[in-house]
């Protein structure tokens, strides 16, 4: 989905503040201009393009949201949005850890294809000003405001974008405690759908599994070297191919270590992603793999860009006779110090 192709058709807002005791529902759509349209367009695009976005599939018999969307038309947009807000508020009101929010329900098209966005805008606290008149003059003061909405540059935590032709769903969410257990309530309780893992989740699972397998096998003097090699292999795959298959990355990282390769494979089977591909899209996801970060036992931290790490003329790791390691940084033309 391209941001510039998103065309906002209509939007309605409902107030879901748990402290009020009931939802404050709107009876009509918002009037919007270019500023609000750009605000909505930015958030919708961030939802569908982020690496924490995941595909979801409605449990058709159990999902009230699915049945509402089956009957969707522009004529019932307002009424349907009120029902969506009511359903979500009941879940929030029963689980105090779920944050209060404004719910924006947006109908839009992308290249004339119809979609519906459900954007939960969790409140943030911030300061603003107000003026008070008194007999002795005007007073300007700062007050804490507890219902600030996220800006268009801030990622929202819970949202769904529904394809109105086939009712497929893309969603993002953050788990919150439900009956004492952290739960993906937005998809599990509200939408009532199952979901695939996001690219971000799969990448985290792969990297943590690689690190655990290597750390359990090698001593501390070898762990850093093997973990850096693994990170470099993942970086090369992301840089050259845009991603990798989970099975193939295990082959590349553990190519000469069949026992470790099998341990990694078992972990991926247990997580049910051994046949998955990891294809991140967000530049922020790539960024953490562009640098090797080394921390010494004396508290020194060294950050090495991957291009320099892969150049023997720039960086060399030397194993000394006493078993310690030295890092040699070569061919420095200029040094800078920051205060």
N, C-alpha and C positions, 0 to 999 in steps of 0.2 A: 504494500500500500504506500503510495506516494503522498506526502503531506500536502503538496500543492494541488492535488486532485481531490482533496476532501472538501465537500460542499455541505455546509450546515443548513439543514432544512427547518429544524425546529428544536426548541429546548424548553424544558420545564424544571423547576427546582423545588425540592421539598426539604424541610428542616427536620433533621432527625437528632434532636438533642435529648439525650437520656435523662438529663436533669429536669426536663419539663414534665415528663410523665406521659406524654402523648406526642405523636408526630404532628408537625404543623404543615399541612398539605396545601399545595397551590391548586386553584381551580382553573388556571389558564396558563398558556405558554408565555415565556418571557419574550419581550421585544428585544431584539439584539441588533447591534451594528457591527462594524468591522473589528472593533477591539475585542468584543466578547467572542465573535466568531474565530478570531485568531487564537484567543485563549483556549477555546474548546478544541480547535484544530491541533494545537500544540500538544495538549494532553492526550487526545485520541491517538496521535501519532506516536507519542512516547509509550503508550500502552502496547500498541501492536508491533513496535520495532525494538523494544527492549529485550534483552536476553533472559529476563525473568518471566517473560510472557509464555504461556503454555496453552496448548490446544485442549479443549474440554468437550465432553460429550454428555448430553443430558440423559439422565435416567427418566425416560419419557413417561413412564407410568406414575412415578412418584413426584415429579417436578411440577409445582404450580407455575413456576416461571415459564417452563416449556409450554404448558397449556395456554397461558396468556399470549405467548408469542405466536402460537399456532393461529390464534384469532386476530392477529395484529392487522390494523389498517390505520391510516391517518385519522379516521373518524373516532377511533377509540384510544388514540395515543394518550390523551390526558387521563382518562379513566384508568388505563392500563398502568401508567406511570404511578398513579396514586396507589394502586394495588401492590405494585412492586415495592414502593416505599413502606407501605403498611407491613408487608411480609418481613422486610429487612428490619424494620423497627422492633417488631416482636422478638426477633432473635437478639438484637442489641439490648433490649430492655431486660431480657432474661440472663444476660451475661455482662456483668458490669465492667469487665476489662476491655470490652470492645469500645473503641472511642466514638464519641459523638461526631456528627458530620452533617454537611449538606449533601443531598443526593441530586445529581444532575442527570436527567435522562435526555438523551440527544438523538434525534433522528438525522441521518446524514447520508450522502451518497459519495462513492468514490468511483469515478468513471461511469456514472449513472447506475452503479450497483447499490442497492439499498442496504443500510446497516442501522443498528441501534446500539448506542453506547450507554452503559450504566456506570457512572463515575461517582464514586464515594469520596468526597472531599473532606478528609478528617481535619478537625479544627486544630489550629496551632495557637499558642499564646505568644503575644508580642505587645509592645508598648505603642501607644498612639497619644496624640495630644487632644486637649479640649480647652476651651476658654470659658471662664466663669465671670459673670459680672457681679460686682459688689458696690456698695455705696462709696467705697474709697477708690474705685477704679477696677480695671480689668485684670484678671489673673490667668495666665497660661500655665497649664500643668500637664504632667504625664500620667497616664492611667494604663493599667494592664488590661489588655483586651483578649478575651479567651476564645473568640470564635473567628479567628483569622483563617482564611482559606489559603491553600498552597498557591504560590505564584506559578506562572506558566513554565518557569525554569526548574521548579521542584517536582520530583516524581511523586505521584500519588501512590498509595499502597494497595488499594483494592478497586478493581474496575473490571468490566467485561465489555467486549465488543462482539455483537451477534450479527452474523450474516443472515439477513431476513429472507433469503431465498432457500437456504438449506438448513438454517438454524444451527450452524456450526458456531463455536464460541472460542474466542481468545480471551484469556483472563490473566490478571496479576493479582496477587494477594499476599497478605502477611498473616501468619497464624497468631491467634490469641487464645488465652485460657477459656475453655468451655468445660464445665464440670471438673475443674482441676487439671485438665489435660490440654496442652497446646494443640489447637485444631485449625485447619484451613476452613474456617466457618463460611467464608464467602462462597466457595464452590460447593462445599460439602453440605452445609445447612441451608443456605439461601438459594443458590442456583440448583442444587441437587444434581451435580454432575460429577463424573470421574474425569481425571485429567492426566495428560502425559507430563513427563518431567520437562522443565524448561531447559534451554541450552546452558544457562548459568548453573542450574542444579547438576546437570550431567557433568559439566566440566569440573565442578567442585568435587563431585564424587570420585571422578577419575584421578584428580591430582592428590586427594587425600589418601586414596587407596594405594597409589604408587608410593607415596611417602611412607605410609605405614608398613608396606611390604619391605621396602628398603631399610627402614630404620630398625625393623625387627631382625634383619639378616646381617647388617654391617655394624661394625663398631663406630664410635663417634668420629674417629679420624677419617673414616671412609664415607660416612653418611652425607656430609656436605658435598663431596665430589659427585656421588651418584645422584643426589637430588638436583644438583645443578645440571648434570647431563640430561636428566629426565625433563627438566624444565626447558632446556634448550631444544630438545626433540619436539616437545609440544609447541614451542614457539615457532620452529621451522614449519611444522604442519599448518599452523594458523596463518603464518606469513605467506607461504607458497600456495596453499590449497584452500584457505579459508576455513579449515576444520579438519576433522578426521573421524574415522570409524573407531569405536571403542576397542574392538578386537584387534585392529591393525596397530593401534598405538601401543597396545601391550606387546605385540610382536616386536616393534621397533625398540622399545625401551628395554625389554628383557630378552633380546635376541640370543644372547649367549648364556642365559641363565634359566633353563627349562623349569627348575623348581619354583623360582620366583614368578615366572610367567604363569604357571599353573595356579599359584596362590592369587595373583591378580585376577586371573580369569574367573576363579571361584567367587571372588568378591563381586565381580561385575554380574555374574549369574545370579548371585543372591540379591543384588539390587535390580535385576531384570533389565539391564541396559547393555548386555554383551553384544547385541545385534544393532544397537543404536548408533546414529551418527551425531557428532557434536559440531554444530555449524553456527557459532555465535555471529551476531550482526553488529552489536554495539561496540564502538571504538573504546569505551571504558573497559570492556572485558579484555580486549587485546592489550591494553596499556600495561597491565600488571605483569604480562609476560615479556615485555620489552626490556626488562631490567633484571639482572641478577642481584639479589640482596644478600650480603654476607655479614654475619654478626660474630665477632670473636668472643672468647671467654673473658677477655679483659674489657669488654664493653664497646669496642670499636665497631662501627657499622660502615660497610663499603657498598656503594651502589655502582654496578657496572652495566652500561648499556650492552644489549646482546651482541650488537655488531662489533663492539670492542672485545667482548668476552670470546668471540669466535675468531679473533685476530691475534695470533701468537706474537705479533710485533707490538701489541698494545698491552697485553696482560699475560703473566705467567705465574702458575702456582708451583712452588718449589717445595719438595719434601726434604727437610733437613736430616742430617745423620742421626739426630736425637729423636726423630719421629714427629717433630713439630712441623708446621706448614708456614711458609712465607709467601706473601702475595707481592709480586714484582710488577709495578706499573711502569711501562716503558715509554720512551719517546714523548715526554711531556714538553710541549712547547711553551706553555704559559700556565701559571697557577693563579687561582683567585681565592681570596678568603672573604667570607661574609660575616658581618657582625650581627 
